[in-house]
Amino acid sequence: MTRRIVIVGGSMGGLRAAEQLRAAGWTETITVIGTETHLPYNRPPLSKELLEKPGTTAEAFDSVKFRHRSSVSDVQWQLGTEVIGANLAENTLTLDTGETMAYDGLVIATGLRPRRLPLTGPLRGRHVLRTLEDAVELHQELRPGTKVAVIGAGFIGCETAATATKLGCTVTLIEGTSGPMQRALGEELSAGIRDYLVQQGVTYYGQAKVAGLLSDQADSESDSSCNGITLSDGTEIRADVIIESVGSIPNIEWLEGNDIDISNGVLCDEHLRVVGTKYAVAVGDVARFPDLRNGSGARRIEHWSIPGDTAKIAAKALIAELNNTALPEPAIPLPSFWSNQFDLKIQGVGSPNLATRIVELEGSAKTPHDGVVMGYYQDEALVAVVSVGLPADRQLHYRQLVDKRHSDQPQQDTQLQAI
């Protein structure tokens, strides 16, 4: 009897899992179930070039869709369908169609959804950015002269603020806890990029808490629209468009009721096998797995490279478990990320948030537009490098240093400055 592996999640993680299952030798049935009606597509452009000029939804999809390898041409795609429950002990899934689907192996690839501000008031005028439809709808609102408030100064918030400014909007960027992208970049580079964004025309409010929404006070609440926000100090910021970029939530509710840890994504072992059950693995940013590279315990990593990296590990482990063969040695993913904001191209490799010490390797963090490279050290080990405006060959050089866990002290003749 033919066995079946079901992949729950029809985005990049689901596609990469299917590809890696085939590459690892699985020739039996693969079914992918996804809530969106589109085949997998690339999400980073949603806040950048696609938001700037999306065209129709069909045109937008055509510009960012992933090319499928011939090895997955026979994969079954069940799109526009949601898995609403799972019985991991009996290897069954419950779909929103009422169908129960059995599986031999399970890949959890349900990813994340945008977090929303816990504020009462009308939803009209409030936007998040996660799907093609989000980008196309938001683009229609970003006209020259439109007042835009972006809440949250992580990568997506800063990218969206930059794109809206380029489209002629008047943009206010609000960050509640620290500086722009500070958790990933560190305080000094964050401050340099904040100054650069302001120079480009973005108004910035730091350490500002959003306390409420302003409304146009229509006769009925259903017809009302947000037209601004109120900060905790009483400041009112008028806005025609409000973009919420305040983090993400793992899509794990469908796994409730099983004896597994889903307190922050899905807890996995070093092989990406779900702890507490059999014949199930997780991939992408929904997976919380041990950081063997840095020894920092289990954590989720929300970077573009992670779906592909984890799929390679998980596919081999799942097939080994299904075939009752020896597990391969787990690979050790090296996270990488990038961001384009106006003329800045920010590239990172490794885990900057683990750093206990940050140094300037090239240039100055105060003037990132002139080029800068920051090194992130955990004690004496180089755990990450972030660069702005670095040529590709130099970026590869630093990636190799991080990958080797370079621990040499910076040389005196490089004129490094401790931050």
Secondary structure as a PSIPRED ss2 file (coil, helix, strand):
# PSIPRED VFORMAT (PSIPRED V4.0)

   1 M C   1.000  0.000  0.000
   2 T C   1.000  0.000  0.000
   3 R C   1.000  0.000  0.000
   4 R E   0.000  0.000  1.000
   5 I E   0.000  0.000  1.000
   6 V E   0.000  0.000  1.000
   7 I E   0.000  0.000  1.000
   8 V E   0.000  0.000  1.000
   9 G C   1.000  0.000  0.000
  10 G C   1.000  0.000  0.000
  11 S C   1.000  0.000  0.000
  12 M H   0.000  1.000  0.000
  13 G H   0.000  1.000  0.000
  14 G H   0.000  1.000  0.000
  15 L H   0.000  1.000  0.000
  16 R H   0.000  1.000  0.000
  17 A H   0.000  1.000  0.000
  18 A H   0.000  1.000  0.000
  19 E H   0.000  1.000  0.000
  20 Q H   0.000  1.000  0.000
  21 L H   0.000  1.000  0.000
  22 R H   0.000  1.000  0.000
  23 A H   0.000  1.000  0.000
  24 A C   1.000  0.000  0.000
  25 G C   1.000  0.000  0.000
  26 W C   1.000  0.000  0.000
  27 T C   1.000  0.000  0.000
  28 E C   1.000  0.000  0.000
  29 T E   0.000  0.000  1.000
  30 I E   0.000  0.000  1.000
  31 T E   0.000  0.000  1.000
  32 V E   0.000  0.000  1.000
  33 I E   0.000  0.000  1.000
  34 G E   0.000  0.000  1.000
  35 T C   1.000  0.000  0.000
  36 E C   1.000  0.000  0.000
  37 T C   1.000  0.000  0.000
  38 H C   1.000  0.000  0.000
  39 L C   1.000  0.000  0.000
  40 P C   1.000  0.000  0.000
  41 Y E   0.000  0.000  1.000
  42 N C   1.000  0.000  0.000
  43 R C   1.000  0.000  0.000
  44 P H   0.000  1.000  0.000
  45 P H   0.000  1.000  0.000
  46 L H   0.000  1.000  0.000
  47 S H   0.000  1.000  0.000
  48 K C   1.000  0.000  0.000
  49 E H   0.000  1.000  0.000
  50 L H   0.000  1.000  0.000
  51 L H   0.000  1.000  0.000
  52 E H   0.000  1.000  0.000
  53 K C   1.000  0.000  0.000
  54 P C   1.000  0.000  0.000
  55 G C   1.000  0.000  0.000
  56 T C   1.000  0.000  0.000
  57 T H   0.000  1.000  0.000
  58 A H   0.000  1.000  0.000
  59 E H   0.000  1.000  0.000
  60 A H   0.000  1.000  0.000
  61 F H   0.000  1.000  0.000
  62 D H   0.000  1.000  0.000
  63 S H   0.000  1.000  0.000
  64 V H   0.000  1.000  0.000
  65 K E   0.000  0.000  1.000
  66 F C   1.000  0.000  0.000
  67 R C   1.000  0.000  0.000
  68 H C   1.000  0.000  0.000
  69 R C   1.000  0.000  0.000
  70 S H   0.000  1.000  0.000
  71 S H   0.000  1.000  0.000
  72 V H   0.000  1.000  0.000
  73 S C   1.000  0.000  0.000
  74 D C   1.000  0.000  0.000
  75 V C   1.000  0.000  0.000
  76 Q E   0.000  0.000  1.000
  77 W E   0.000  0.000  1.000
  78 Q E   0.000  0.000  1.000
  79 L E   0.000  0.000  1.000
  80 G C   1.000  0.000  0.000
  81 T C   1.000  0.000  0.000
  82 E C   1.000  0.000  0.000
  83 V E   0.000  0.000  1.000
  84 I E   0.000  0.000  1.000
  85 G E   0.000  0.000  1.000
  86 A E   0.000  0.000  1.000
  87 N E   0.000  0.000  1.000
  88 L C   1.000  0.000  0.000
  89 A C   1.000  0.000  0.000
  90 E C   1.000  0.000  0.000
  91 N C   1.000  0.000  0.000
  92 T E   0.000  0.000  1.000
  93 L E   0.000  0.000  1.000
  94 T E   0.000  0.000  1.000
  95 L E   0.000  0.000  1.000
  96 D C   1.000  0.000  0.000
  97 T C   1.000  0.000  0.000
  98 G C   1.000  0.000  0.000
  99 E C   1.000  0.000  0.000
 100 T E   0.000  0.000  1.000
 101 M E   0.000  0.000  1.000
 102 A E   0.000  0.000  1.000
 103 Y C   1.000  0.000  0.000
 104 D C   1.000  0.000  0.000
 105 G E   0.000  0.000  1.000
 106 L E   0.000  0.000  1.000
 107 V E   0.000  0.000  1.000
 108 I E   0.000  0.000  1.000
 109 A C   1.000  0.000  0.000
 110 T C   1.000  0.000  0.000
 111 G C   1.000  0.000  0.000
 112 L E   0.000  0.000  1.000
 113 R E   0.000  0.000  1.000
 114 P E   0.000  0.000  1.000
 115 R C   1.000  0.000  0.000
 116 R C   1.000  0.000  0.000
 117 L C   1.000  0.000  0.000
 118 P C   1.000  0.000  0.000
 119 L C   1.000  0.000  0.000
 120 T C   1.000  0.000  0.000
 121 G C   1.000  0.000  0.000
 122 P C   1.000  0.000  0.000
 123 L C   1.000  0.000  0.000
 124 R C   1.000  0.000  0.000
 125 G C   1.000  0.000  0.000
 126 R E   0.000  0.000  1.000
 127 H E   0.000  0.000  1.000
 128 V C   1.000  0.000  0.000
 129 L C   1.000  0.000  0.000
 130 R C   1.000  0.000  0.000
 131 T C   1.000  0.000  0.000
 132 L H   0.000  1.000  0.000
 133 E H   0.000  1.000  0.000
 134 D H   0.000  1.000  0.000
 135 A H   0.000  1.000  0.000
 136 V H   0.000  1.000  0.000
 137 E H   0.000  1.000  0.000
 138 L H   0.000  1.000  0.000
 139 H H   0.000  1.000  0.000
 140 Q H   0.000  1.000  0.000
 141 E H   0.000  1.000  0.000
 142 L C   1.000  0.000  0.000
 143 R C   1.000  0.000  0.000
 144 P C   1.000  0.000  0.000
 145 G C   1.000  0.000  0.000
 146 T C   1.000  0.000  0.000
 147 K E   0.000  0.000  1.000
 148 V E   0.000  0.000  1.000
 149 A E   0.000  0.000  1.000
 150 V E   0.000  0.000  1.000
 151 I E   0.000  0.000  1.000
 152 G C   1.000  0.000  0.000
 153 A C   1.000  0.000  0.000
 154 G C   1.000  0.000  0.000
 155 F H   0.000  1.000  0.000
 156 I H   0.000  1.000  0.000
 157 G H   0.000  1.000  0.000
 158 C H   0.000  1.000  0.000
 159 E H   0.000  1.000  0.000
 160 T H   0.000  1.000  0.000
 161 A H   0.000  1.000  0.000
 162 A H   0.000  1.000  0.000
 163 T H   0.000  1.000  0.000
 164 A H   0.000  1.000  0.000
 165 T H   0.000  1.000  0.000
 166 K H   0.000  1.000  0.000
 167 L C   1.000  0.000  0.000
 168 G C   1.000  0.000  0.000
 169 C C   1.000  0.000  0.000
 170 T E   0.000  0.000  1.000
 171 V E   0.000  0.000  1.000
 172 T E   0.000  0.000  1.000
 173 L E   0.000  0.000  1.000
 174 I E   0.000  0.000  1.000
 175 E E   0.000  0.000  1.000
 176 G C   1.000  0.000  0.000
 177 T C   1.000  0.000  0.000
 178 S C   1.000  0.000  0.000
 179 G C   1.000  0.000  0.000
 180 P C   1.000  0.000  0.000
 181 M C   1.000  0.000  0.000
 182 Q H   0.000  1.000  0.000
 183 R H   0.000  1.000  0.000
 184 A H   0.000  1.000  0.000
 185 L H   0.000  1.000  0.000
 186 G C   1.000  0.000  0.000
 187 E H   0.000  1.000  0.000
 188 E H   0.000  1.000  0.000
 189 L H   0.000  1.000  0.000
 190 S H   0.000  1.000  0.000
 191 A H   0.000  1.000  0.000
 192 G H   0.000  1.000  0.000
 193 I H   0.000  1.000  0.000
 194 R H   0.000  1.000  0.000
 195 D H   0.000  1.000  0.000
 196 Y H   0.000  1.000  0.000
 197 L H   0.000  1.000  0.000
 198 V H   0.000  1.000  0.000
 199 Q H   0.000  1.000  0.000
 200 Q C   1.000  0.000  0.000
 201 G C   1.000  0.000  0.000
 202 V C   1.000  0.000  0.000
 203 T E   0.000  0.000  1.000
 204 Y E   0.000  0.000  1.000
 205 Y E   0.000  0.000  1.000
 206 G E   0.000  0.000  1.000
 207 Q C   1.000  0.000  0.000
 208 A C   1.000  0.000  0.000
 209 K C   1.000  0.000  0.000
 210 V E   0.000  0.000  1.000
 211 A E   0.000  0.000  1.000
 212 G E   0.000  0.000  1.000
 213 L E   0.000  0.000  1.000
 214 L E   0.000  0.000  1.000
 215 S E   0.000  0.000  1.000
 216 D C   1.000  0.000  0.000
 217 Q C   1.000  0.000  0.000
 218 A C   1.000  0.000  0.000
 219 D C   1.000  0.000  0.000
 220 S C   1.000  0.000  0.000
 221 E H   0.000  1.000  0.000
 222 S H   0.000  1.000  0.000
 223 D H   0.000  1.000  0.000
 224 S C   1.000  0.000  0.000
 225 S C   1.000  0.000  0.000
 226 C E   0.000  0.000  1.000
 227 N E   0.000  0.000  1.000
 228 G E   0.000  0.000  1.000
 229 I E   0.000  0.000  1.000
 230 T E   0.000  0.000  1.000
 231 L E   0.000  0.000  1.000
 232 S C   1.000  0.000  0.000
 233 D C   1.000  0.000  0.000
 234 G C   1.000  0.000  0.000
 235 T C   1.000  0.000  0.000
 236 E E   0.000  0.000  1.000
 237 I E   0.000  0.000  1.000
 238 R E   0.000  0.000  1.000
 239 A C   1.000  0.000  0.000
 240 D C   1.000  0.000  0.000
 241 V E   0.000  0.000  1.000
 242 I E   0.000  0.000  1.000
 243 I E   0.000  0.000  1.000
 244 E E   0.000  0.000  1.000
 245 S C   1.000  0.000  0.000
 246 V C   1.000  0.000  0.000
 247 G C   1.000  0.000  0.000
 248 S E   0.000  0.000  1.000
 249 I E   0.000  0.000  1.000
 250 P E   0.000  0.000  1.000
 251 N C   1.000  0.000  0.000
 252 I C   1.000  0.000  0.000
 253 E H   0.000  1.000  0.000
 254 W H   0.000  1.000  0.000
 255 L H   0.000  1.000  0.000
 256 E C   1.000  0.000  0.000
 257 G C   1.000  0.000  0.000
 258 N C   1.000  0.000  0.000
 259 D C   1.000  0.000  0.000
 260 I C   1.000  0.000  0.000
 261 D C   1.000  0.000  0.000
 262 I C   1.000  0.000  0.000
 263 S C   1.000  0.000  0.000
 264 N C   1.000  0.000  0.000
 265 G C   1.000  0.000  0.000
 266 V E   0.000  0.000  1.000
 267 L E   0.000  0.000  1.000
 268 C E   0.000  0.000  1.000
 269 D C   1.000  0.000  0.000
 270 E C   1.000  0.000  0.000
 271 H C   1.000  0.000  0.000
 272 L C   1.000  0.000  0.000
 273 R E   0.000  0.000  1.000
 274 V E   0.000  0.000  1.000
 275 V C   1.000  0.000  0.000
 276 G C   1.000  0.000  0.000
 277 T C   1.000  0.000  0.000
 278 K C   1.000  0.000  0.000
 279 Y C   1.000  0.000  0.000
 280 A E   0.000  0.000  1.000
 281 V E   0.000  0.000  1.000
 282 A E   0.000  0.000  1.000
 283 V C   1.000  0.000  0.000
 284 G H   0.000  1.000  0.000
 285 D H   0.000  1.000  0.000
 286 V H   0.000  1.000  0.000
 287 A E   0.000  0.000  1.000
 288 R E   0.000  0.000  1.000
 289 F E   0.000  0.000  1.000
 290 P E   0.000  0.000  1.000
 291 D C   1.000  0.000  0.000
 292 L C   1.000  0.000  0.000
 293 R C   1.000  0.000  0.000
 294 N C   1.000  0.000  0.000
 295 G C   1.000  0.000  0.000
 296 S C   1.000  0.000  0.000
 297 G C   1.000  0.000  0.000
 298 A E   0.000  0.000  1.000
 299 R E   0.000  0.000  1.000
 300 R C   1.000  0.000  0.000
 301 I C   1.000  0.000  0.000
 302 E C   1.000  0.000  0.000
 303 H C   1.000  0.000  0.000
 304 W C   1.000  0.000  0.000
 305 S C   1.000  0.000  0.000
 306 I H   0.000  1.000  0.000
 307 P H   0.000  1.000  0.000
 308 G H   0.000  1.000  0.000
 309 D H   0.000  1.000  0.000
 310 T H   0.000  1.000  0.000
 311 A H   0.000  1.000  0.000
 312 K H   0.000  1.000  0.000
 313 I H   0.000  1.000  0.000
 314 A H   0.000  1.000  0.000
 315 A H   0.000  1.000  0.000
 316 K H   0.000  1.000  0.000
 317 A H   0.000  1.000  0.000
 318 L H   0.000  1.000  0.000
 319 I H   0.000  1.000  0.000
 320 A H   0.000  1.000  0.000
 321 E H   0.000  1.000  0.000
 322 L H   0.000  1.000  0.000
 323 N H   0.000  1.000  0.000
 324 N C   1.000  0.000  0.000
 325 T C   1.000  0.000  0.000
 326 A C   1.000  0.000  0.000
 327 L C   1.000  0.000  0.000
 328 P C   1.000  0.000  0.000
 329 E C   1.000  0.000  0.000
 330 P C   1.000  0.000  0.000
 331 A C   1.000  0.000  0.000
 332 I C   1.000  0.000  0.000
 333 P C   1.000  0.000  0.000
 334 L C   1.000  0.000  0.000
 335 P C   1.000  0.000  0.000
 336 S E   0.000  0.000  1.000
 337 F E   0.000  0.000  1.000
 338 W E   0.000  0.000  1.000
 339 S E   0.000  0.000  1.000
 340 N E   0.000  0.000  1.000
 341 Q E   0.000  0.000  1.000
 342 F C   1.000  0.000  0.000
 343 D C   1.000  0.000  0.000
 344 L E   0.000  0.000  1.000
 345 K E   0.000  0.000  1.000
 346 I E   0.000  0.000  1.000
 347 Q E   0.000  0.000  1.000
 348 G E   0.000  0.000  1.000
 349 V E   0.000  0.000  1.000
 350 G E   0.000  0.000  1.000
 351 S C   1.000  0.000  0.000
 352 P H   0.000  1.000  0.000
 353 N H   0.000  1.000  0.000
 354 L H   0.000  1.000  0.000
 355 A C   1.000  0.000  0.000
 356 T C   1.000  0.000  0.000
 357 R E   0.000  0.000  1.000
 358 I E   0.000  0.000  1.000
 359 V E   0.000  0.000  1.000
 360 E E   0.000  0.000  1.000
 361 L E   0.000  0.000  1.000
 362 E E   0.000  0.000  1.000
 363 G E   0.000  0.000  1.000
 364 S C   1.000  0.000  0.000
 365 A C   1.000  0.000  0.000
 366 K C   1.000  0.000  0.000
 367 T C   1.000  0.000  0.000
 368 P H   0.000  1.000  0.000
 369 H H   0.000  1.000  0.000
 370 D H   0.000  1.000  0.000
 371 G C   1.000  0.000  0.000
 372 V E   0.000  0.000  1.000
 373 V E   0.000  0.000  1.000
 374 M E   0.000  0.000  1.000
 375 G E   0.000  0.000  1.000
 376 Y E   0.000  0.000  1.000
 377 Y E   0.000  0.000  1.000
 378 Q E   0.000  0.000  1.000
 379 D C   1.000  0.000  0.000
 380 E C   1.000  0.000  0.000
 381 A E   0.000  0.000  1.000
 382 L E   0.000  0.000  1.000
 383 V E   0.000  0.000  1.000
 384 A E   0.000  0.000  1.000
 385 V E   0.000  0.000  1.000
 386 V E   0.000  0.000  1.000
 387 S E   0.000  0.000  1.000
 388 V E   0.000  0.000  1.000
 389 G C   1.000  0.000  0.000
 390 L C   1.000  0.000  0.000
 391 P C   1.000  0.000  0.000
 392 A H   0.000  1.000  0.000
 393 D H   0.000  1.000  0.000
 394 R H   0.000  1.000  0.000
 395 Q H   0.000  1.000  0.000
 396 L H   0.000  1.000  0.000
 397 H H   0.000  1.000  0.000
 398 Y H   0.000  1.000  0.000
 399 R H   0.000  1.000  0.000
 400 Q H   0.000  1.000  0.000
 401 L H   0.000  1.000  0.000
 402 V H   0.000  1.000  0.000
 403 D H   0.000  1.000  0.000
 404 K C   1.000  0.000  0.000
 405 R C   1.000  0.000  0.000
 406 H C   1.000  0.000  0.000
 407 S C   1.000  0.000  0.000
 408 D C   1.000  0.000  0.000
 409 Q C   1.000  0.000  0.000
 410 P C   1.000  0.000  0.000
 411 Q C   1.000  0.000  0.000
 412 Q H   0.000  1.000  0.000
 413 D H   0.000  1.000  0.000
 414 T H   0.000  1.000  0.000
 415 Q C   1.000  0.000  0.000
 416 L C   1.000  0.000  0.000
 417 Q E   0.000  0.000  1.000
 418 A E   0.000  0.000  1.000
 419 I C   1.000  0.000  0.000
